[in-house]
């Protein structure tokens, strides 16, 4: 994936924020990975992008478990695309809004945060292993790094969120462009 020049103010904001957070604060200098995550932020603004996994009848799937089941019914590049969407969905929620996922309080409770991390990591790794001949496809090595470093990327997105919340609280703070 070639780095494309951000066009909108929102794209520039998220790109600058992600680069600053990952490269300066966390010391992760991986431009293709950081570009992917900043694009994920932009796409996450539009909820239909996060809910792009659909049944064969065209109905949007909003639950992670159902997305995973749907991915298992697909083959080839369609399976790759759905696994990538699962990874993106899980990364978005585990990274930006982990408080919305219920944490386990007892062994009987469902630990959604852990499930999102597990399924997101697995989905990116599966997507990375499925070959594609589409020119605009995300390179397999980027998807593989997202899977291998899922928790670190999710942590980085939490830091990005903290940065944008801090910048919105201080009107005199310069926006990262």
ZAKEMI-334170 format. One record per residue: residue in one letter; residue number from 1; x, y, z of N, C-alpha, C in turn. Coordinates in steps of 0.05 Angstrom, whole numbers. Layout:
N
+-----+-----+--------+--------+--------+--------+--------+--------+--------+--------+--------+
: res :   n :   n.px :   n.py :   n.pz :  ca.px :  ca.py :  ca.pz :   c.px :   c.py :   c.pz :
+-----+-----+--------+--------+--------+--------+--------+--------+--------+--------+--------+
:   a : NUM :      X :      Y :      Z :      X :      Y :      Z :      X :      Y :      Z :
...
+-----+-----+--------+--------+--------+--------+--------+--------+--------+--------+--------+
//
This chain:
177
+-----+-----+--------+--------+--------+--------+--------+--------+--------+--------+--------+
: res :   n :   n.px :   n.py :   n.pz :  ca.px :  ca.py :  ca.pz :   c.px :   c.py :   c.pz :
+-----+-----+--------+--------+--------+--------+--------+--------+--------+--------+--------+
:   x :   1 :     17 :    -23 :      0 :      0 :      0 :      0 :     18 :     24 :      0 :
:   x :   2 :     14 :     41 :    -20 :     30 :     66 :    -20 :     16 :     86 :     -2 :
:   x :   3 :     33 :    101 :     11 :     21 :    122 :     28 :      8 :    143 :     10 :
:   x :   4 :    -17 :    148 :     15 :    -30 :    168 :     -1 :    -32 :    194 :     15 :
:   x :   5 :    -31 :    215 :      1 :    -31 :    241 :     14 :    -59 :    247 :     25 :
:   x :   6 :    -61 :    253 :     51 :    -88 :    259 :     62 :   -100 :    283 :     48 :
:   x :   7 :   -126 :    282 :     44 :   -140 :    303 :     29 :   -157 :    321 :     47 :
:   x :   8 :   -171 :    309 :     66 :   -189 :    325 :     82 :   -175 :    333 :    108 :
:   x :   9 :   -188 :    352 :    122 :   -177 :    361 :    148 :   -178 :    337 :    167 :
:   x :  10 :   -199 :    321 :    166 :   -201 :    298 :    184 :   -179 :    278 :    178 :
:   x :  11 :   -173 :    273 :    153 :   -152 :    254 :    146 :   -125 :    265 :    156 :
:   x :  12 :   -120 :    291 :    152 :    -95 :    303 :    161 :    -93 :    302 :    191 :
:   x :  13 :   -115 :    307 :    205 :   -115 :    306 :    234 :   -108 :    278 :    244 :
:   x :  14 :   -122 :    258 :    234 :   -117 :    230 :    244 :    -90 :    220 :    236 :
:   x :  15 :    -81 :    227 :    212 :    -55 :    219 :    203 :    -33 :    231 :    220 :
:   x :  16 :    -35 :    257 :    226 :    -15 :    270 :    243 :    -15 :    259 :    271 :
:   x :  17 :    -39 :    255 :    282 :    -42 :    245 :    309 :    -31 :    217 :    311 :
:   x :  18 :    -37 :    200 :    292 :    -28 :    172 :    292 :      3 :    171 :    289 :
:   x :  19 :     14 :    187 :    271 :     43 :    188 :    267 :     57 :    197 :    293 :
:   x :  20 :     46 :    219 :    304 :     58 :    229 :    329 :     57 :    209 :    352 :
:   x :  21 :     34 :    197 :    355 :     30 :    178 :    377 :     48 :    153 :    374 :
:   x :  22 :     46 :    141 :    351 :     61 :    116 :    346 :     91 :    121 :    344 :
:   x :  23 :    100 :    141 :    329 :    128 :    144 :    324 :    142 :    159 :    347 :
:   x :  24 :    130 :    180 :    357 :    144 :    197 :    377 :    139 :    185 :    405 :
:   x :  25 :    114 :    180 :    412 :    108 :    171 :    440 :    115 :    142 :    444 :
:   x :  26 :    108 :    124 :    424 :    112 :     96 :    428 :    137 :     85 :    415 :
:   x :  27 :    150 :    100 :    398 :    174 :     91 :    384 :    169 :     70 :    363 :
:   x :  28 :    145 :     69 :    352 :    139 :     49 :    331 :    140 :     64 :    305 :
:   x :  29 :    162 :     59 :    290 :    166 :     72 :    264 :    161 :     51 :    243 :
:   x :  30 :    136 :     50 :    234 :    127 :     31 :    214 :    106 :     45 :    197 :
:   x :  31 :    115 :     62 :    178 :     96 :     79 :    163 :     72 :     64 :    150 :
:   x :  32 :     76 :     40 :    138 :     52 :     27 :    127 :     32 :     19 :    148 :
:   x :  33 :     42 :     10 :    171 :     24 :      2 :    193 :     10 :     27 :    204 :
:   x :  34 :     24 :     48 :    209 :     12 :     73 :    220 :     -7 :     85 :    200 :
:   x :  35 :     -1 :     84 :    174 :    -19 :     94 :    154 :    -45 :     78 :    154 :
:   x :  36 :    -43 :     52 :    157 :    -66 :     35 :    158 :    -84 :     42 :    182 :
:   x :  37 :    -71 :     46 :    205 :    -87 :     52 :    229 :    -99 :     80 :    227 :
:   x :  38 :    -86 :     99 :    215 :    -98 :    126 :    212 :   -122 :    124 :    192 :
:   x :  39 :   -120 :    108 :    171 :   -142 :    104 :    153 :   -165 :     90 :    168 :
:   x :  40 :   -159 :     72 :    186 :   -180 :     59 :    202 :   -195 :     80 :    218 :
:   x :  41 :   -181 :     99 :    229 :   -194 :    120 :    245 :   -213 :    136 :    227 :
:   x :  42 :   -204 :    143 :    203 :   -221 :    158 :    185 :   -246 :    142 :    177 :
:   x :  43 :   -242 :    116 :    170 :   -264 :    100 :    162 :   -283 :     94 :    186 :
:   x :  44 :   -272 :     94 :    210 :   -289 :     89 :    233 :   -309 :    111 :    239 :
:   x :  45 :   -304 :    134 :    228 :   -322 :    157 :    232 :   -349 :    150 :    219 :
:   x :  46 :   -348 :    136 :    198 :   -373 :    128 :    184 :   -379 :     99 :    192 :
:   x :  47 :   -400 :     96 :    208 :   -406 :     69 :    219 :   -410 :     48 :    198 :
:   x :  48 :   -420 :     55 :    175 :   -425 :     35 :    155 :   -399 :     22 :    145 :
:   x :  49 :   -377 :     36 :    148 :   -351 :     25 :    141 :   -344 :      2 :    161 :
:   x :  50 :   -350 :      6 :    186 :   -344 :    -14 :    207 :   -363 :    -38 :    204 :
:   x :  51 :   -386 :    -34 :    193 :   -406 :    -55 :    190 :   -409 :    -63 :    161 :
:   x :  52 :   -386 :    -67 :    148 :   -387 :    -73 :    119 :   -390 :   -103 :    114 :
:   x :  53 :   -388 :   -120 :    135 :   -392 :   -149 :    131 :   -422 :   -153 :    128 :
:   x :  54 :   -430 :   -166 :    107 :   -458 :   -171 :    101 :   -464 :   -200 :     95 :
:   x :  55 :   -488 :   -208 :    100 :   -497 :   -235 :     93 :   -500 :   -236 :     63 :
:   x :  56 :   -502 :   -260 :     52 :   -507 :   -262 :     23 :   -532 :   -247 :     13 :
:   x :  57 :   -551 :   -242 :     31 :   -575 :   -227 :     25 :   -570 :   -197 :     27 :
:   x :  58 :   -547 :   -188 :     35 :   -541 :   -160 :     37 :   -546 :   -147 :     64 :
:   x :  59 :   -553 :   -162 :     84 :   -559 :   -151 :    110 :   -532 :   -146 :    125 :
:   x :  60 :   -529 :   -123 :    137 :   -505 :   -116 :    152 :   -504 :   -133 :    177 :
:   x :  61 :   -480 :   -142 :    184 :   -476 :   -158 :    208 :   -462 :   -140 :    229 :
:   x :  62 :   -474 :   -138 :    252 :   -464 :   -120 :    273 :   -451 :   -134 :    296 :
:   x :  63 :   -450 :   -160 :    297 :   -439 :   -175 :    319 :   -414 :   -190 :    310 :
:   x :  64 :   -393 :   -189 :    327 :   -368 :   -201 :    320 :   -370 :   -231 :    315 :
:   x :  65 :   -384 :   -245 :    332 :   -387 :   -274 :    329 :   -401 :   -281 :    303 :
:   x :  66 :   -421 :   -266 :    295 :   -434 :   -271 :    269 :   -416 :   -265 :    246 :
:   x :  67 :   -399 :   -245 :    249 :   -380 :   -239 :    227 :   -361 :   -262 :    224 :
:   x :  68 :   -351 :   -273 :    246 :   -333 :   -295 :    244 :   -346 :   -319 :    230 :
:   x :  69 :   -371 :   -325 :    237 :   -385 :   -347 :    224 :   -388 :   -342 :    195 :
:   x :  70 :   -395 :   -317 :    187 :   -398 :   -310 :    159 :   -372 :   -314 :    144 :
:   x :  71 :   -350 :   -306 :    156 :   -324 :   -309 :    142 :   -318 :   -338 :    136 :
:   x :  72 :   -326 :   -356 :    153 :   -321 :   -385 :    148 :   -336 :   -396 :    125 :
:   x :  73 :   -357 :   -382 :    116 :   -372 :   -391 :     93 :   -361 :   -381 :     66 :
:   x :  74 :   -342 :   -364 :     67 :   -331 :   -352 :     43 :   -304 :   -365 :     35 :
:   x :  75 :   -297 :   -360 :     10 :   -271 :   -370 :      0 :   -256 :   -348 :    -14 :
:   x :  76 :   -230 :   -351 :    -18 :   -214 :   -333 :    -34 :   -213 :   -305 :    -24 :
:   x :  77 :   -214 :   -286 :    -43 :   -211 :   -258 :    -35 :   -235 :   -248 :    -19 :
:   x :  78 :   -258 :   -260 :    -22 :   -281 :   -252 :     -6 :   -276 :   -260 :     24 :
:   x :  79 :   -264 :   -283 :     28 :   -257 :   -291 :     55 :   -236 :   -273 :     67 :
:   x :  80 :   -216 :   -266 :     51 :   -195 :   -247 :     60 :   -207 :   -220 :     68 :
:   x :  81 :   -225 :   -210 :     51 :   -238 :   -184 :     56 :   -254 :   -185 :     82 :
:   x :  82 :   -269 :   -206 :     87 :   -285 :   -207 :    111 :   -267 :   -210 :    136 :
:   x :  83 :   -246 :   -226 :    134 :   -228 :   -228 :    157 :   -214 :   -201 :    163 :
:   x :  84 :   -207 :   -187 :    142 :   -196 :   -160 :    146 :   -216 :   -142 :    160 :
:   x :  85 :   -241 :   -143 :    151 :   -263 :   -126 :    164 :   -266 :   -134 :    193 :
:   x :  86 :   -264 :   -160 :    199 :   -266 :   -169 :    227 :   -243 :   -157 :    243 :
:   x :  87 :   -219 :   -159 :    232 :   -196 :   -147 :    246 :   -200 :   -117 :    251 :
:   x :  88 :   -209 :   -103 :    230 :   -214 :    -74 :    233 :   -235 :    -68 :    254 :
:   x :  89 :   -257 :    -83 :    254 :   -279 :    -78 :    273 :   -269 :    -83 :    301 :
:   x :  90 :   -254 :   -105 :    305 :   -244 :   -111 :    332 :   -223 :    -91 :    340 :
:   x :  91 :   -205 :    -83 :    322 :   -184 :    -63 :    328 :   -197 :    -36 :    336 :
:   x :  92 :   -217 :    -28 :    321 :   -230 :     -2 :    327 :   -242 :     -2 :    355 :
:   x :  93 :   -257 :    -22 :    362 :   -270 :    -23 :    388 :   -250 :    -28 :    411 :
:   x :  94 :   -232 :    -47 :    407 :   -213 :    -53 :    429 :   -193 :    -31 :    432 :
:   x :  95 :   -187 :    -17 :    410 :   -168 :      5 :    412 :   -179 :     31 :    422 :
:   x :  96 :   -201 :     40 :    410 :   -212 :     66 :    416 :   -233 :     66 :    438 :
:   x :  97 :   -248 :     45 :    441 :   -270 :     45 :    461 :   -270 :     19 :    477 :
:   x :  98 :   -247 :     13 :    489 :   -247 :    -12 :    505 :   -266 :    -12 :    528 :
:   x :  99 :   -273 :     12 :    538 :   -292 :     13 :    560 :   -320 :      4 :    552 :
:   x : 100 :   -326 :      4 :    526 :   -352 :     -5 :    517 :   -354 :    -36 :    516 :
:   x : 101 :   -331 :    -49 :    519 :   -331 :    -78 :    519 :   -329 :    -87 :    548 :
:   x : 102 :   -347 :   -104 :    556 :   -349 :   -113 :    583 :   -324 :   -130 :    590 :
:   x : 103 :   -312 :   -123 :    612 :   -289 :   -139 :    622 :   -300 :   -161 :    641 :
:   x : 104 :   -286 :   -183 :    642 :   -294 :   -205 :    659 :   -291 :   -198 :    688 :
:   x : 105 :   -313 :   -202 :    703 :   -312 :   -198 :    732 :   -310 :   -225 :    747 :
:   x : 106 :   -320 :   -245 :    734 :   -318 :   -272 :    745 :   -312 :   -291 :    721 :
:   x : 107 :   -307 :   -316 :    727 :   -302 :   -335 :    706 :   -327 :   -338 :    688 :
:   x : 108 :   -351 :   -334 :    700 :   -375 :   -338 :    685 :   -381 :   -315 :    666 :
:   x : 109 :   -370 :   -291 :    671 :   -375 :   -268 :    654 :   -361 :   -271 :    628 :
:   x : 110 :   -373 :   -259 :    608 :   -361 :   -258 :    582 :   -341 :   -235 :    581 :
:   x : 111 :   -317 :   -241 :    574 :   -296 :   -220 :    571 :   -295 :   -212 :    542 :
:   x : 112 :   -312 :   -192 :    535 :   -314 :   -183 :    507 :   -288 :   -171 :    498 :
:   x : 113 :   -274 :   -156 :    515 :   -249 :   -144 :    507 :   -229 :   -166 :    498 :
:   x : 114 :   -226 :   -187 :    514 :   -208 :   -209 :    507 :   -217 :   -223 :    481 :
:   x : 115 :   -243 :   -226 :    478 :   -254 :   -238 :    454 :   -248 :   -221 :    429 :
:   x : 116 :   -251 :   -195 :    432 :   -246 :   -178 :    409 :   -216 :   -179 :    402 :
:   x : 117 :   -199 :   -179 :    421 :   -170 :   -181 :    416 :   -163 :   -208 :    402 :
:   x : 118 :   -174 :   -229 :    413 :   -169 :   -256 :    402 :   -179 :   -258 :    373 :
:   x : 119 :   -204 :   -250 :    368 :   -215 :   -252 :    341 :   -202 :   -233 :    322 :
:   x : 120 :   -196 :   -209 :    331 :   -183 :   -189 :    314 :   -155 :   -199 :    305 :
:   x : 121 :   -140 :   -208 :    324 :   -113 :   -218 :    318 :   -115 :   -241 :    298 :
:   x : 122 :   -132 :   -260 :    304 :   -135 :   -284 :    287 :   -144 :   -276 :    259 :
:   x : 123 :   -163 :   -257 :    257 :   -174 :   -249 :    232 :   -152 :   -236 :    214 :
:   x : 124 :   -137 :   -218 :    225 :   -115 :   -206 :    210 :    -95 :   -227 :    200 :
:   x : 125 :    -88 :   -246 :    218 :    -69 :   -267 :    210 :    -81 :   -285 :    188 :
:   x : 126 :   -106 :   -291 :    189 :   -119 :   -307 :    168 :   -119 :   -291 :    142 :
:   x : 127 :   -127 :   -266 :    143 :   -128 :   -249 :    119 :   -101 :   -247 :    107 :
:   x : 128 :    -80 :   -245 :    123 :    -53 :   -242 :    112 :    -43 :   -267 :     98 :
:   x : 129 :    -55 :   -290 :    104 :    -47 :   -315 :     92 :    -62 :   -322 :     66 :
:   x : 130 :    -82 :   -306 :     60 :    -98 :   -312 :     35 :    -87 :   -294 :     13 :
:   x : 131 :    -77 :   -307 :     -8 :    -65 :   -291 :    -30 :    -87 :   -276 :    -45 :
:   x : 132 :    -79 :   -253 :    -56 :    -97 :   -237 :    -72 :    -82 :   -225 :    -96 :
:   x : 133 :    -96 :   -222 :   -118 :    -83 :   -209 :   -141 :    -94 :   -181 :   -145 :
:   x : 134 :   -109 :   -170 :   -127 :   -120 :   -143 :   -129 :    -98 :   -123 :   -123 :
:   x : 135 :    -94 :   -105 :   -142 :    -73 :    -85 :   -139 :    -77 :    -66 :   -115 :
:   x : 136 :   -102 :    -60 :   -109 :   -107 :    -41 :    -87 :   -109 :    -55 :    -60 :
:   x : 137 :   -103 :    -81 :    -58 :   -106 :    -96 :    -33 :    -84 :    -88 :    -14 :
:   x : 138 :    -91 :    -89 :     12 :    -72 :    -83 :     33 :    -51 :   -106 :     32 :
:   x : 139 :    -25 :    -99 :     32 :     -5 :   -119 :     31 :     -7 :   -139 :     55 :
:   x : 140 :     -2 :   -164 :     48 :     -4 :   -185 :     69 :     15 :   -180 :     92 :
:   x : 141 :     38 :   -168 :     88 :     56 :   -164 :    110 :     45 :   -144 :    130 :
:   x : 142 :     30 :   -124 :    120 :     17 :   -105 :    139 :     -4 :   -119 :    155 :
:   x : 143 :    -21 :   -135 :    142 :    -41 :   -150 :    157 :    -28 :   -169 :    177 :
:   x : 144 :     -6 :   -181 :    170 :      7 :   -200 :    188 :     18 :   -184 :    212 :
:   x : 145 :     29 :   -161 :    208 :     39 :   -145 :    231 :     16 :   -135 :    249 :
:   x : 146 :     -7 :   -129 :    237 :    -30 :   -121 :    252 :    -39 :   -144 :    270 :
:   x : 147 :    -38 :   -168 :    260 :    -45 :   -192 :    276 :    -25 :   -198 :    297 :
:   x : 148 :      0 :   -197 :    290 :     22 :   -203 :    309 :     24 :   -183 :    331 :
:   x : 149 :     18 :   -158 :    324 :     21 :   -136 :    344 :     -6 :   -123 :    350 :
:   x : 150 :    -27 :   -140 :    350 :    -54 :   -129 :    354 :    -57 :   -113 :    380 :
:   x : 151 :    -47 :   -124 :    402 :    -50 :   -111 :    428 :    -35 :    -85 :    429 :
:   x : 152 :    -11 :    -84 :    417 :      4 :    -59 :    417 :    -10 :    -38 :    399 :
:   x : 153 :    -20 :    -47 :    376 :    -35 :    -28 :    359 :    -60 :    -17 :    373 :
:   x : 154 :    -74 :    -35 :    387 :    -98 :    -26 :    402 :    -90 :     -6 :    424 :
:   x : 155 :    -68 :    -12 :    437 :    -58 :      7 :    458 :    -51 :     34 :    445 :
:   x : 156 :    -38 :     33 :    422 :    -31 :     58 :    408 :    -56 :     74 :    400 :
:   x : 157 :    -77 :     60 :    392 :   -102 :     74 :    386 :   -115 :     87 :    411 :
:   x : 158 :   -112 :     73 :    433 :   -121 :     86 :    459 :   -106 :    111 :    464 :
:   x : 159 :    -80 :    111 :    459 :    -64 :    135 :    463 :    -71 :    157 :    443 :
:   x : 160 :    -78 :    149 :    418 :    -87 :    168 :    399 :   -113 :    182 :    409 :
:   x : 161 :   -131 :    165 :    419 :   -156 :    176 :    430 :   -150 :    196 :    453 :
:   x : 162 :   -132 :    188 :    471 :   -124 :    206 :    493 :   -113 :    232 :    483 :
:   x : 163 :    -97 :    231 :    462 :    -85 :    255 :    450 :   -107 :    274 :    439 :
:   x : 164 :   -126 :    262 :    424 :   -147 :    279 :    412 :   -165 :    290 :    433 :
:   x : 165 :   -170 :    274 :    454 :   -187 :    285 :    476 :   -172 :    307 :    491 :
:   x : 166 :   -146 :    304 :    495 :   -130 :    325 :    507 :   -130 :    351 :    490 :
:   x : 167 :   -127 :    347 :    464 :   -127 :    371 :    446 :   -153 :    385 :    445 :
:   x : 168 :   -175 :    370 :    449 :   -202 :    383 :    449 :   -207 :    398 :    475 :
:   x : 169 :   -194 :    390 :    497 :   -198 :    404 :    522 :   -182 :    429 :    524 :
:   x : 170 :   -160 :    432 :    509 :   -143 :    456 :    509 :   -146 :    470 :    483 :
:   x : 171 :   -163 :    490 :    481 :   -167 :    504 :    455 :   -142 :    518 :    445 :
:   x : 172 :   -123 :    524 :    462 :    -99 :    537 :    452 :    -78 :    517 :    442 :
:   x : 173 :    -83 :    492 :    446 :    -64 :    471 :    437 :    -65 :    470 :    406 :
:   x : 174 :    -42 :    469 :    393 :    -42 :    467 :    363 :    -52 :    439 :    355 :
:   x : 175 :    -68 :    438 :    334 :    -76 :    413 :    323 :    -53 :    402 :    307 :
:   x : 176 :    -49 :    376 :    308 :    -28 :    363 :    293 :    -37 :    362 :    264 :
:   x : 177 :    -22 :    372 :    246 :    -31 :    372 :    217 :    -13 :    356 :    200 :
+-----+-----+--------+--------+--------+--------+--------+--------+--------+--------+--------+
//
